[in-house]
Amino acid sequence: MAPVKPMRADARRNYERLLRAAAEAFAAHGEGASLDDIAKRAGVGSGTLYRHFPTRQALLEAAYVDRIEALAARADELGARLPPGEALVEWLNELCVGTLQVRGMKALLGSAVTDGSVAAVTACGTRVRVAATRLVEAAQREGALRTDVEPVEVLRLAHGVATAVELANGDGDGVRRYVSLLTEGLRAAR
């Protein structure tokens, strides 16, 4: 395997400008932001954008990878601090709020809820799925969550919660209520 060559300084600057411009554009216009406008905002041509990010999904992922990593790390923090069922509920609340606060995140996190046969499953989606799996399995072992529930199903339902809150009022006010309704339905029978 050939060693990876480091980026030239000008290519690195272009890459960083593209990421900043993309984050701003996605925040303002959602995941449908114009890629040509992002390139112009970054002061580069469209060809440069596509050399660094061949797809919209690749650009979304690069723009939000730090946020996704923080959400995944938060799952571990909550899992270490709270009982498993509570950790899962709190993480789902934070996941939904984060999805609503950062336009474009819902589309990116949609890759975490695919059936796995789609090529669109990204590294960010995989990271969220792994975090959800740890929390779901711990809650199941504790008896706080039904054993017939799959982690991807919980993520799909959380994606639906974010959509429902968005339709209701567009901010995070309803997240706790909707996540509570969701998790009550997923709770193991006692």
TIKOL-845775 format. One record per residue (C-alpha): residue number from 1; residue in three letters; x, y, z. Coordinates in nm, 2 decimals. Layout:
// residues N
{pos->NUM code->ALA px->X py->Y pz->Z} .
...
***
This chain:
// residues 190
{pos->1 code->MET px->0.00 py->0.00 pz->0.00} .
{pos->2 code->ALA px->0.14 py->0.34 pz->-0.10} .
{pos->3 code->PRO px->0.19 py->0.59 pz->0.18} .
{pos->4 code->VAL px->-0.07 py->0.88 pz->0.18} .
{pos->5 code->LYS px->0.09 py->1.20 pz->0.07} .
{pos->6 code->PRO px->0.01 py->1.50 pz->0.29} .
{pos->7 code->MET px->-0.18 py->1.78 pz->0.13} .
{pos->8 code->ARG px->0.00 py->2.08 pz->-0.01} .
{pos->9 code->ALA px->-0.04 py->2.39 pz->0.19} .
{pos->10 code->ASP px->-0.27 py->2.56 pz->-0.07} .
{pos->11 code->ALA px->-0.48 py->2.24 pz->-0.10} .
{pos->12 code->ARG px->-0.51 py->2.23 pz->0.28} .
{pos->13 code->ARG px->-0.62 py->2.60 pz->0.29} .
{pos->14 code->ASN px->-0.88 py->2.53 pz->0.02} .
{pos->15 code->TYR px->-1.01 py->2.22 pz->0.21} .
{pos->16 code->GLU px->-1.05 py->2.42 pz->0.53} .
{pos->17 code->ARG px->-1.22 py->2.71 pz->0.35} .
{pos->18 code->LEU px->-1.46 py->2.47 pz->0.19} .
{pos->19 code->LEU px->-1.55 py->2.31 pz->0.53} .
{pos->20 code->ARG px->-1.61 py->2.65 pz->0.69} .
{pos->21 code->ALA px->-1.82 py->2.77 pz->0.39} .
{pos->22 code->ALA px->-2.01 py->2.44 pz->0.39} .
{pos->23 code->ALA px->-2.09 py->2.46 pz->0.76} .
{pos->24 code->GLU px->-2.22 py->2.81 pz->0.72} .
{pos->25 code->ALA px->-2.43 py->2.72 pz->0.41} .
{pos->26 code->PHE px->-2.57 py->2.41 pz->0.56} .
{pos->27 code->ALA px->-2.66 py->2.60 pz->0.88} .
{pos->28 code->ALA px->-2.84 py->2.87 pz->0.67} .
{pos->29 code->HIS px->-3.00 py->2.66 pz->0.40} .
{pos->30 code->GLY px->-3.00 py->2.30 pz->0.53} .
{pos->31 code->GLU px->-2.85 py->2.00 pz->0.34} .
{pos->32 code->GLY px->-2.98 py->2.13 pz->0.01} .
{pos->33 code->ALA px->-2.75 py->2.43 pz->0.01} .
{pos->34 code->SER px->-2.60 py->2.50 pz->-0.33} .
{pos->35 code->LEU px->-2.26 py->2.33 pz->-0.38} .
{pos->36 code->ASP px->-2.17 py->2.59 pz->-0.64} .
{pos->37 code->ASP px->-2.24 py->2.87 pz->-0.38} .
{pos->38 code->ILE px->-2.03 py->2.69 pz->-0.12} .
{pos->39 code->ALA px->-1.74 py->2.68 pz->-0.37} .
{pos->40 code->LYS px->-1.78 py->3.05 pz->-0.45} .
{pos->41 code->ARG px->-1.81 py->3.14 pz->-0.08} .
{pos->42 code->ALA px->-1.48 py->2.95 pz->-0.02} .
{pos->43 code->GLY px->-1.32 py->3.13 pz->-0.31} .
{pos->44 code->VAL px->-1.25 py->2.81 pz->-0.51} .
{pos->45 code->GLY px->-1.39 py->2.66 pz->-0.83} .
{pos->46 code->SER px->-1.65 py->2.38 pz->-0.83} .
{pos->47 code->GLY px->-1.38 py->2.14 pz->-0.95} .
{pos->48 code->THR px->-1.18 py->2.20 pz->-0.64} .
{pos->49 code->LEU px->-1.49 py->2.13 pz->-0.42} .
{pos->50 code->TYR px->-1.56 py->1.80 pz->-0.61} .
{pos->51 code->ARG px->-1.19 py->1.69 pz->-0.59} .
{pos->52 code->HIS px->-1.21 py->1.72 pz->-0.21} .
{pos->53 code->PHE px->-1.57 py->1.61 pz->-0.17} .
{pos->54 code->PRO px->-1.70 py->1.40 pz->-0.46} .
{pos->55 code->THR px->-2.06 py->1.39 pz->-0.32} .
{pos->56 code->ARG px->-2.29 py->1.61 pz->-0.11} .
{pos->57 code->GLN px->-2.29 py->1.34 pz->0.15} .
{pos->58 code->ALA px->-1.91 py->1.35 pz->0.18} .
{pos->59 code->LEU px->-1.92 py->1.73 pz->0.23} .
{pos->60 code->LEU px->-2.19 py->1.70 pz->0.49} .
{pos->61 code->GLU px->-2.00 py->1.43 pz->0.67} .
{pos->62 code->ALA px->-1.67 py->1.63 pz->0.67} .
{pos->63 code->ALA px->-1.85 py->1.95 pz->0.79} .
{pos->64 code->TYR px->-2.02 py->1.77 pz->1.08} .
{pos->65 code->VAL px->-1.77 py->1.50 pz->1.18} .
{pos->66 code->ASP px->-1.67 py->1.68 pz->1.49} .
{pos->67 code->ARG px->-2.03 py->1.71 pz->1.61} .
{pos->68 code->ILE px->-2.10 py->1.35 pz->1.54} .
{pos->69 code->GLU px->-1.79 py->1.24 pz->1.72} .
{pos->70 code->ALA px->-1.90 py->1.45 pz->2.02} .
{pos->71 code->LEU px->-2.25 py->1.29 pz->2.02} .
{pos->72 code->ALA px->-2.09 py->0.95 pz->2.01} .
{pos->73 code->ALA px->-1.85 py->1.03 pz->2.29} .
{pos->74 code->ARG px->-2.15 py->1.17 pz->2.49} .
{pos->75 code->ALA px->-2.31 py->0.83 pz->2.47} .
{pos->76 code->ASP px->-2.01 py->0.68 pz->2.64} .
{pos->77 code->GLU px->-2.01 py->0.96 pz->2.91} .
{pos->78 code->LEU px->-2.38 py->0.91 pz->2.98} .
{pos->79 code->GLY px->-2.33 py->0.53 pz->2.99} .
{pos->80 code->ALA px->-2.06 py->0.56 pz->3.25} .
{pos->81 code->ARG px->-2.25 py->0.81 pz->3.47} .
{pos->82 code->LEU px->-2.62 py->0.70 pz->3.45} .
{pos->83 code->PRO px->-2.81 py->0.37 pz->3.48} .
{pos->84 code->PRO px->-2.84 py->0.22 pz->3.13} .
{pos->85 code->GLY px->-3.20 py->0.30 pz->3.07} .
{pos->86 code->GLU px->-3.16 py->0.66 pz->3.18} .
{pos->87 code->ALA px->-2.84 py->0.70 pz->2.97} .
{pos->88 code->LEU px->-3.02 py->0.59 pz->2.66} .
{pos->89 code->VAL px->-3.31 py->0.83 pz->2.72} .
{pos->90 code->GLU px->-3.08 py->1.12 pz->2.79} .
{pos->91 code->TRP px->-2.87 py->1.04 pz->2.48} .
{pos->92 code->LEU px->-3.17 py->1.02 pz->2.26} .
{pos->93 code->ASN px->-3.28 py->1.36 pz->2.39} .
{pos->94 code->GLU px->-2.94 py->1.51 pz->2.31} .
{pos->95 code->LEU px->-2.93 py->1.34 pz->1.97} .
{pos->96 code->CYS px->-3.27 py->1.48 pz->1.87} .
{pos->97 code->VAL px->-3.19 py->1.83 pz->2.00} .
{pos->98 code->GLY px->-2.86 py->1.83 pz->1.82} .
{pos->99 code->THR px->-3.03 py->1.71 pz->1.50} .
{pos->100 code->LEU px->-3.27 py->2.00 pz->1.52} .
{pos->101 code->GLN px->-3.02 py->2.27 pz->1.62} .
{pos->102 code->VAL px->-2.78 py->2.20 pz->1.33} .
{pos->103 code->ARG px->-2.95 py->2.21 pz->0.99} .
{pos->104 code->GLY px->-2.82 py->1.93 pz->0.77} .
{pos->105 code->MET px->-2.75 py->1.70 pz->1.06} .
{pos->106 code->LYS px->-3.08 py->1.51 pz->1.01} .
{pos->107 code->ALA px->-2.99 py->1.42 pz->0.65} .
{pos->108 code->LEU px->-2.64 py->1.31 pz->0.76} .
{pos->109 code->LEU px->-2.78 py->1.11 pz->1.05} .
{pos->110 code->GLY px->-3.02 py->0.95 pz->0.81} .
{pos->111 code->SER px->-2.73 py->0.74 pz->0.69} .
{pos->112 code->ALA px->-2.72 py->0.58 pz->1.04} .
{pos->113 code->VAL px->-3.07 py->0.45 pz->0.99} .
{pos->114 code->THR px->-3.05 py->0.29 pz->0.65} .
{pos->115 code->ASP px->-3.09 py->-0.08 pz->0.62} .
{pos->116 code->GLY px->-2.72 py->-0.13 pz->0.58} .
{pos->117 code->SER px->-2.74 py->-0.25 pz->0.22} .
{pos->118 code->VAL px->-2.72 py->0.11 pz->0.09} .
{pos->119 code->ALA px->-2.38 py->0.25 pz->0.00} .
{pos->120 code->ALA px->-2.47 py->0.57 pz->0.17} .
{pos->121 code->VAL px->-2.39 py->0.44 pz->0.52} .
{pos->122 code->THR px->-2.11 py->0.68 pz->0.61} .
{pos->123 code->ALA px->-1.84 py->0.68 pz->0.88} .
{pos->124 code->CYS px->-2.05 py->0.93 pz->1.08} .
{pos->125 code->GLY px->-2.36 py->0.70 pz->1.05} .
{pos->126 code->THR px->-2.16 py->0.40 pz->1.16} .
{pos->127 code->ARG px->-2.02 py->0.59 pz->1.46} .
{pos->128 code->VAL px->-2.38 py->0.69 pz->1.57} .
{pos->129 code->ARG px->-2.49 py->0.33 pz->1.52} .
{pos->130 code->VAL px->-2.21 py->0.19 pz->1.73} .
{pos->131 code->ALA px->-2.29 py->0.44 pz->2.01} .
{pos->132 code->ALA px->-2.66 py->0.35 pz->2.00} .
{pos->133 code->THR px->-2.58 py->-0.02 pz->2.00} .
{pos->134 code->ARG px->-2.38 py->0.01 pz->2.32} .
{pos->135 code->LEU px->-2.66 py->0.21 pz->2.50} .
{pos->136 code->VAL px->-2.94 py->-0.01 pz->2.37} .
{pos->137 code->GLU px->-2.77 py->-0.34 pz->2.46} .
{pos->138 code->ALA px->-2.69 py->-0.21 pz->2.81} .
{pos->139 code->ALA px->-3.05 py->-0.10 pz->2.86} .
{pos->140 code->GLN px->-3.17 py->-0.44 pz->2.75} .
{pos->141 code->ARG px->-2.93 py->-0.62 pz->2.99} .
{pos->142 code->GLU px->-3.06 py->-0.40 pz->3.27} .
{pos->143 code->GLY px->-3.42 py->-0.49 pz->3.18} .
{pos->144 code->ALA px->-3.51 py->-0.13 pz->3.10} .
{pos->145 code->LEU px->-3.57 py->-0.19 pz->2.73} .
{pos->146 code->ARG px->-3.75 py->-0.46 pz->2.54} .
{pos->147 code->THR px->-3.52 py->-0.73 pz->2.41} .
{pos->148 code->ASP px->-3.68 py->-0.75 pz->2.07} .
{pos->149 code->VAL px->-3.58 py->-0.39 pz->1.99} .
{pos->150 code->GLU px->-3.28 py->-0.34 pz->1.75} .
{pos->151 code->PRO px->-3.05 py->-0.04 pz->1.79} .
{pos->152 code->VAL px->-3.12 py->0.08 pz->1.44} .
{pos->153 code->GLU px->-3.49 py->0.08 pz->1.51} .
{pos->154 code->VAL px->-3.43 py->0.31 pz->1.81} .
{pos->155 code->LEU px->-3.23 py->0.54 pz->1.58} .
{pos->156 code->ARG px->-3.50 py->0.54 pz->1.32} .
{pos->157 code->LEU px->-3.76 py->0.63 pz->1.59} .
{pos->158 code->ALA px->-3.53 py->0.91 pz->1.72} .
{pos->159 code->HIS px->-3.50 py->1.04 pz->1.36} .
{pos->160 code->GLY px->-3.88 py->1.03 pz->1.35} .
{pos->161 code->VAL px->-3.90 py->1.22 pz->1.68} .
{pos->162 code->ALA px->-3.68 py->1.49 pz->1.54} .
{pos->163 code->THR px->-3.90 py->1.51 pz->1.23} .
{pos->164 code->ALA px->-4.22 py->1.53 pz->1.45} .
{pos->165 code->VAL px->-4.07 py->1.81 pz->1.67} .
{pos->166 code->GLU px->-3.97 py->1.99 pz->1.36} .
{pos->167 code->LEU px->-4.32 py->1.97 pz->1.22} .
{pos->168 code->ALA px->-4.47 py->2.07 pz->1.55} .
{pos->169 code->ASN px->-4.27 py->2.38 pz->1.63} .
{pos->170 code->GLY px->-3.92 py->2.36 pz->1.48} .
{pos->171 code->ASP px->-3.73 py->2.39 pz->1.80} .
{pos->172 code->GLY px->-3.62 py->2.15 pz->2.07} .
{pos->173 code->ASP px->-3.91 py->2.22 pz->2.32} .
{pos->174 code->GLY px->-4.10 py->1.90 pz->2.24} .
{pos->175 code->VAL px->-3.81 py->1.67 pz->2.23} .
{pos->176 code->ARG px->-3.83 py->1.55 pz->2.59} .
{pos->177 code->ARG px->-4.20 py->1.48 pz->2.57} .
{pos->178 code->TYR px->-4.17 py->1.29 pz->2.24} .
{pos->179 code->VAL px->-3.87 py->1.09 pz->2.35} .
{pos->180 code->SER px->-4.05 py->1.01 pz->2.67} .
{pos->181 code->LEU px->-4.35 py->0.88 pz->2.47} .
{pos->182 code->LEU px->-4.12 py->0.68 pz->2.25} .
{pos->183 code->THR px->-3.92 py->0.52 pz->2.53} .
{pos->184 code->GLU px->-4.23 py->0.44 pz->2.74} .
{pos->185 code->GLY px->-4.34 py->0.23 pz->2.44} .
{pos->186 code->LEU px->-4.00 py->0.06 pz->2.42} .
{pos->187 code->ARG px->-3.97 py->-0.01 pz->2.79} .
{pos->188 code->ALA px->-3.96 py->-0.38 pz->2.89} .
{pos->189 code->ALA px->-4.28 py->-0.51 pz->3.05} .
{pos->190 code->ARG px->-4.24 py->-0.56 pz->3.43} .
***
